[in-house]
Amino acid sequence: VQIQKRRVELVENWSKRLNPLLDRLLEMEAVTEEDLSFIKGGGLLGERDCMRTLLDVLQQRGEEPCQAFLFLLSKFEAANFTRTTNLSVKDPVTDHLQRHKDILARQHTPGNYLGSTSGLPKADWFTDITFSKIAGRQVPVQFQHETSVVGDAFRAGRAEARRHGETCSFKDIYRSLLSDSGNGVALLSGVAGSGKTTVIKRLVQEWAVDADTQKIILPLSFRELSLITEPLSLQVLLSDHYNHLKPILPELMTSNQGQLLLILDGLDEFCFPLDFERTPKCSDPERELSVGAMVVNLIKRILLPDIAILLTSRPHAVTKVPQLLVNNFYSVLGFSPEQQRQYFEKSCSSSMIAPIVWAFVSSHKPLQLMCHIPAFCWIVSTALHNGASCLFSDFVPQSGGCVEGMHLNRLQDAPRVLKETKAKLRCLGALAFKGLLERRFVSGLLVPKTRFILNGLFRDEPRSYLASCVPLPHASPPFVLQLLHSQLHSPTLSPERQLNVCHCLYEAQDPGLPQRLQAWLKLLSQEGMGHCNLANRDWSELAFLLQLSPDLQTLSLEAQGLNAEGLRRLLPVLPLFSTLRLAQNPLGPEGAEVLSLALQSPDCHIEKLWVVSTGLGCEGVRILAEGLKKNHTVYDLRMAINNIGDIGAASLAELLKTNHTLKDIRLRDNLVTDKGAELLKEALMKNTTLEFLWLFDNKLSKEGVRQLKEFSKNRPSIDIKVCF
């Protein structure tokens, strides 16, 4: 499309540079020798006619050669070539590196599915995305699977990173990786569809036009490395993968290691084990190794110790690399609302359509919440417009499922996409046919349940088997809604699954759910809440609502009959609030266990925890104190009227010896005697950060009160409120 629009200008301004353009296009494999002969017409055509023929050939060859041609033009313009004789590079090393840049830039052009980048200038190919940066990697194992971070990763992670000043942009990562001192191992983590591979493409594109950087990027994918079963040397691997660099690779790998940036994309797709303890050391790039051993020695900085390495992975696979070996850990947080708006503006060729599409998305909170994942943002974009016009003028989608349906309808009308994948589909067909001849119908299934289900589908009479899997294929929508509602009452369903049921109810356009959610919003917006008789399913609905309300910072559920089971159903969203007001609810020690889990979450933002009169007792306080030992956000703890006694006071005293975050603890009416007060006083001799300690209405003697007041006088930084 862009070549067609610029055809007159290209013929007018670039015909005199035809020969160097053709030479470079041939090097980039965008045209063939036969194409050159056809374009030049046996020397009988003029320069302008040859240029017109070149443009026709490029358009016939498809999107990739056209992108290579446009990229080449931008390179010529950036270097300000004024004479065709100056287009050839005389330095052979520079020539190899320039060709390497051209090839990588062509290979890492962003996909143009459904015209998503058609007509866009190169500067608008990518939209900025938000990252968090941590020096090293310190993520508890139990929170590393991506199913635990998809729902709230952006909101929680972005707020946490903002608070510590650790958010970063693509430019920050680019400068860090390509600086002269940017050696070491960096790990980029993100859930499926968060844009890790797109980040790599942008990195390569900007590096290819950056004349100042001395780094040389060498991208490899773990998916391709997993196909290598025979031992080989690192030098052979890179020489085979980058044949055009073969003459200069030995020098780069010996005397210029600091110039290399090795990108290993998709750690979660690597099928070989990484044994960092027992893998033999190897520092010789010419020695043959298994691929797994090669990767281990690279990451441990034994093989090519001076190179920079960038790994990308989904969250569940980051534990494959020991955290001590990672210098910088980057996490893809996704699109912020402002970045989502920018994405829709860039993807809409009409300036009138972009605000309409964005207004629709921003008015549907579930859509906007999911759009923090760039892949879903692309799905929504391609579903709602075709570049120049909206696709929902007659039918307004009411849920994410409707948007997905519109997206699939567009895919059915995209023969070009099928044409691009025709070769891959042919290979898959050949593989399937080969399996058919060898009577291998199911292979590579490691999960027994999955194998059992799929084997059932290959029976001669699968109808009865399918009927047992899907008992009511023609069930009416009201019956489906009834089944979903019944799931909310299930005592065995996890809180996360309860949230999924609520999402299903939303997608099924349950007529009662929106009204209930609006009622919850109205109730939560009030300063105080009247007592309601709430069941467990209501707490699941509330958790669903709270995920869609990122601006709500205070969760006030005082005197609502909230028990430990109800609190458990709120667990996925509890860490996201700065203030939790849970007073006068029968939580007990079981509720303390739920709160302890929330306090230990890496996404915990809780600063004020008010659990007055919740029946914690000494056991509940002990459990809560264990959670607070691993928490660094809570500074205001109010737990009056919980009958914690001296045993509970002892648990808090142990906590205060190591905790340096708490500033205000209120323990009114908790049956604490002089013994418990003495333990707290001893702990405060080691703790210098607590500012307020309230012990009103406890079982203290006059002597105990006098000693506490005397201690407070000697420590002006702490205010102890006490009476007898």
Residue pairs with C-beta under 8 A, 6 or more apart in sequence:
1 118
1 119
2 66
2 70
2 118
2 119
3 10
3 55
3 58
3 59
3 66
3 69
3 70
4 59
5 119
7 52
7 55
10 51
10 55
10 73
11 48
11 51
11 52
11 55
14 21
14 51
14 73
15 47
15 48
15 50
15 51
16 47
16 84
17 76
17 81
17 84
17 87
18 47
18 50
18 51
18 54
19 84
20 81
20 84
20 87
20 88
21 54
21 69
21 72
21 76
22 31
22 36
22 39
22 54
23 87
23 88
24 72
24 87
24 102
25 31
25 65
25 68
25 69
25 72
26 32
26 33
26 36
27 99
27 102
28 68
28 72
28 99
28 102
28 103
28 106
29 103
30 58
30 61
30 64
30 65
30 68
30 69
30 106
31 39
31 54
31 57
31 58
31 61
31 65
35 57
38 53
38 57
39 50
39 53
39 54
39 57
40 50
41 49
41 50
41 53
45 53
58 65
58 66
58 69
59 66
62 420
63 112
63 420
64 106
64 109
67 106
67 109
68 102
68 106
70 122
71 102
71 105
71 106
71 109
71 122
71 208
72 102
74 122
74 209
75 102
75 209
76 87
78 209
78 211
79 211
81 87
89 95
89 98
92 247
93 248
96 244
96 245
96 247
96 248
97 216
97 248
99 244
100 216
100 242
100 244
100 245
101 207
101 208
102 208
103 244
104 204
104 208
104 217
104 219
105 204
105 205
105 208
105 209
107 204
108 200
108 201
108 204
108 205
108 219
109 201
109 205
110 116
110 117
110 125
110 126
110 198
110 201
111 117
112 118
113 378
113 382
113 414
113 417
114 382
114 410
114 411
114 414
114 417
115 386
115 387
116 347
116 378
116 381
116 382
117 125
118 387
119 349
119 387
120 346
122 205
124 346
125 202
125 205
126 170
126 198
126 201
126 202
126 205
127 335
127 339
127 342
127 343
127 346
127 374
128 169
128 170
128 339
128 342
129 170
129 195
129 199
129 332
129 333
129 334
129 335
129 339
129 374
130 154
130 158
130 167
130 169
130 332
130 333
130 334
130 335
130 336
130 339
131 167
131 168
131 169
131 170
131 172
131 173
131 188
131 330
131 331
131 332
131 333
132 157
132 158
132 160
132 161
132 166
132 167
132 168
132 330
132 331
132 333
133 161
133 166
133 167
133 168
133 172
133 173
133 328
133 329
133 330
133 331
134 166
134 328
134 329
134 330
134 331
135 327
135 328
135 329
136 323
136 324
136 326
136 327
136 328
136 329
137 187
137 318
137 321
137 323
137 326
137 329
138 323
139 318
139 329
139 602
140 600
140 602
141 319
143 149
143 601
143 602
143 603
144 315
144 316
144 318
144 319
145 315
145 316
146 191
146 192
146 314
146 315
146 316
147 496
149 157
149 191
149 315
149 603
150 191
150 373
151 499
151 547
151 572
152 547
152 572
152 573
152 576
152 603
153 191
153 331
153 333
153 334
153 372
154 333
154 334
154 335
154 336
154 372
155 372
155 550
155 576
156 575
156 576
156 603
156 605
157 331
157 333
157 603
158 167
158 333
158 336
159 605
160 602
160 603
160 605
161 167
161 333
163 605
167 333
168 330
170 199
170 202
170 203
173 186
173 188
173 199
173 203
173 330
174 203
174 206
174 207
175 182
176 182
176 186
176 328
177 186
177 203
177 215
177 261
177 308
177 310
178 207
178 210
178 213
178 215
178 261
180 214
180 258
182 215
182 261
182 308
183 258
183 306
183 307
183 308
184 301
184 308
184 309
184 327
184 328
185 299
185 301
185 309
185 311
185 321
185 325
185 326
185 327
185 328
186 308
186 309
186 310
186 311
186 326
186 327
186 328
186 329
186 330
187 310
187 311
187 312
187 313
187 318
187 321
187 326
187 328
187 329
187 330
188 196
188 199
188 310
188 311
188 312
188 313
188 330
188 331
188 332
189 312
189 313
189 314
189 315
189 318
189 329
189 330
189 331
189 332
190 196
190 312
190 314
190 315
190 331
190 332
190 334
191 314
191 315
191 332
191 373
192 314
192 375
193 373
193 374
193 375
193 376
194 332
194 334
194 373
194 374
194 375
195 332
195 334
195 374
195 375
196 265
196 312
196 313
196 332
197 265
197 266
197 312
198 374
199 312
199 332
200 219
200 263
200 265
200 310
200 312
203 217
203 263
204 217
204 219
207 213
207 215
207 217
214 259
215 259
215 260
215 261
215 308
216 252
216 259
216 260
216 261
217 261
217 263
218 238
218 241
218 242
218 260
218 261
218 262
218 263
219 263
219 265
220 241
220 262
220 263
220 264
220 265
221 264
221 265
221 266
221 269
222 264
222 265
222 266
222 267
222 268
222 269
222 270
223 266
223 269
225 264
225 270
225 272
225 291
225 295
226 269
226 270
226 271
226 272
226 291
228 237
228 291
231 288
231 289
231 290
232 288
232 289
232 291
233 284
233 285
233 286
233 287
233 288
233 289
234 253
234 285
234 286
234 289
234 294
234 298
234 303
234 304
235 249
235 250
235 253
235 285
235 286
236 288
237 294
238 245
238 249
238 253
239 245
239 246
239 249
242 249
245 252
252 259
252 260
253 260
253 285
253 304
257 304
257 305
257 306
257 307
258 306
258 307
260 304
260 307
260 308
261 307
261 308
261 309
261 310
262 298
262 304
262 307
262 308
262 309
262 310
263 309
263 310
263 312
264 295
264 309
264 310
264 311
264 312
265 312
266 312
266 313
267 311
267 312
267 313
267 314
267 317
267 318
267 320
267 321
268 313
268 314
268 316
268 317
270 295
270 317
270 320
272 290
272 291
272 292
272 295
273 292
274 292
274 295
274 296
274 299
274 320
274 321
275 292
275 296
276 296
276 299
276 300
276 321
276 322
276 325
279 292
279 293
279 296
279 297
280 293
281 297
281 300
281 302
282 289
282 293
282 294
282 297
282 302
282 303
283 297
283 302
283 303
283 305
284 303
285 303
285 304
289 297
294 303
297 303
298 304
298 307
298 309
299 309
299 311
299 321
299 325
300 325
301 325
311 321
313 320
318 329
333 372
334 372
334 373
334 374
335 343
335 371
335 372
335 373
335 374
335 377
336 372
337 362
337 368
340 358
340 361
340 368
340 371
340 372
340 377
341 358
341 362
343 374
343 377
343 381
344 354
344 357
344 358
344 361
344 377
344 381
345 351
345 354
345 358
347 354
347 378
347 381
347 382
347 385
347 387
348 354
348 357
348 381
348 385
348 387
348 388
349 387
349 388
350 387
350 388
350 389
353 385
353 387
353 388
353 389
353 390
356 390
357 381
357 384
357 385
357 390
360 384
360 392
360 396
361 367
361 368
361 371
361 380
361 384
362 368
365 548
365 549
366 399
366 400
366 503
366 506
366 548
367 380
367 400
367 403
369 547
369 548
369 550
370 376
370 380
370 400
371 377
371 380
379 403
379 404
379 407
380 403
380 407
382 407
382 410
383 391
383 397
383 403
383 404
383 406
383 407
383 410
384 390
384 391
384 392
384 397
384 403
384 406
385 391
386 410
391 406
391 410
392 406
397 403
397 405
397 406
398 509
399 506
399 507
399 508
399 509
400 507
401 507
401 508
411 417
418 425
435 441
435 443
441 458
442 451
442 454
442 455
442 458
445 451
445 454
453 469
456 462
456 465
456 466
456 469
457 465
457 466
459 465
467 473
472 479
475 483
477 508
480 508
481 505
481 508
481 510
484 501
484 504
484 505
484 508
484 510
485 505
485 537
487 493
487 497
487 498
487 501
488 498
488 501
488 502
488 536
488 537
488 540
488 541
489 535
489 536
489 537
491 536
493 501
495 540
495 543
495 568
495 569
495 570
495 571
495 572
496 572
498 537
498 540
498 543
498 569
499 540
499 543
499 544
499 547
499 572
501 540
502 513
502 540
502 541
502 543
502 544
503 544
505 513
506 513
506 544
513 541
516 541
517 541
517 544
517 545
517 548
520 541
520 542
520 545
521 545
521 549
523 529
523 532
524 552
524 555
524 556
528 556
528 558
529 556
529 557
529 558
529 559
529 560
531 559
531 560
531 561
532 560
532 561
533 561
534 560
534 561
534 562
534 566
536 565
536 566
536 569
539 562
539 566
539 567
539 569
539 570
540 569
542 570
543 569
543 570
543 572
543 573
546 552
546 555
546 570
546 573
546 576
547 572
547 573
552 577
553 577
553 578
553 579
554 577
554 578
554 579
554 581
555 573
555 574
555 577
555 579
555 580
555 581
556 579
556 581
557 581
557 582
557 585
558 581
558 582
558 583
558 584
558 585
559 583
559 584
559 585
560 585
561 585
561 586
562 582
562 585
562 586
562 587
563 585
563 586
563 587
563 588
563 591
564 587
564 588
564 590
564 591
564 593
564 594
567 574
567 582
567 585
567 587
567 591
567 594
567 595
568 594
571 594
571 597
571 598
574 580
574 594
574 595
574 598
574 606
575 598
575 599
575 601
575 603
575 604
575 605
575 606
576 603
576 605
577 605
577 606
578 605
578 606
578 607
578 608
579 606
579 607
579 608
579 610
580 595
580 606
580 608
580 609
580 610
580 611
581 608
581 610
582 609
582 610
582 611
582 614
583 610
583 611
583 612
583 613
583 614
583 638
584 612
584 613
584 614
585 591
585 614
586 614
586 615
587 594
587 595
587 611
587 614
587 615
587 616
587 620
588 614
588 615
588 616
588 617
588 620
589 616
589 617
589 619
589 620
589 623
591 614
591 616
591 620
592 616
592 619
592 620
592 621
592 623
592 624
593 623
595 609
595 611
595 624
595 627
596 623
596 624
596 626
596 627
597 627
598 604
598 606
598 627
599 606
599 609
599 624
599 627
599 628
599 630
599 631
599 634
600 627
600 630
600 631
604 631
604 633
605 633
606 631
606 633
606 634
607 633
607 634
607 635
607 636
608 634
608 635
608 636
608 638
609 634
609 636
609 637
609 638
610 636
610 638
610 639
611 624
611 638
611 639
611 642
612 638
612 639
612 640
612 641
612 642
613 640
613 641
613 642
614 620
614 639
614 642
615 642
615 643
616 624
616 639
616 642
616 643
616 644
616 648
617 642
617 643
617 644
617 648
618 643
618 644
618 645
618 647
618 648
618 651
620 642
620 644
621 639
621 642
621 644
621 648
621 651
621 652
622 647
622 648
622 651
624 639
625 651
625 652
625 654
625 655
628 634
628 637
628 655
628 659
628 662
629 655
629 658
629 659
631 661
632 661
633 661
634 661
634 662
635 661
635 662
635 663
635 664
636 663
636 664
637 662
637 664
637 665
637 666
638 664
638 665
638 666
639 665
639 666
639 667
639 670
640 666
640 667
640 668
640 669
640 670
640 694
641 668
641 669
641 670
642 648
642 670
643 670
643 671
644 651
644 652
644 667
644 670
644 671
644 672
645 670
645 671
645 672
645 673
645 676
646 672
646 673
646 675
646 676
646 679
648 670
648 672
648 676
649 667
649 670
649 672
649 675
649 676
649 677
649 679
649 680
650 676
650 679
652 665
652 667
652 680
652 683
653 676
653 679
653 680
653 682
653 683
654 683
655 662
655 683
656 662
656 680
656 683
656 684
656 686
656 687
656 690
657 683
657 686
657 687
659 687
659 689
660 687
660 688
660 689
661 689
662 689
662 690
663 689
663 690
663 691
663 692
664 690
664 691
664 692
665 690
665 692
665 693
665 694
666 692
666 693
666 694
667 693
667 694
667 695
667 698
668 694
668 695
668 696
668 697
668 698
669 696
669 697
669 698
670 698
671 698
671 699
672 680
672 695
672 698
672 699
672 700
673 698
673 699
673 700
673 701
673 704
674 700
674 701
674 703
674 704
676 698
677 695
677 698
677 700
677 704
677 707
677 708
677 722
678 704
678 707
680 693
681 707
681 708
681 711
684 690
684 693
684 711
684 715
684 718
688 717
690 718
691 717
691 718
691 719
692 718
692 719
692 721
693 718
693 719
693 720
693 721
694 720
694 721
694 722
695 708
695 720
695 721
695 722
696 721
696 722
696 723
697 723
698 722
700 708
700 722
700 724
701 724
702 724
704 724
705 722
705 723
705 724
708 720
708 722
709 720
709 722
711 720
712 718
712 719
712 720
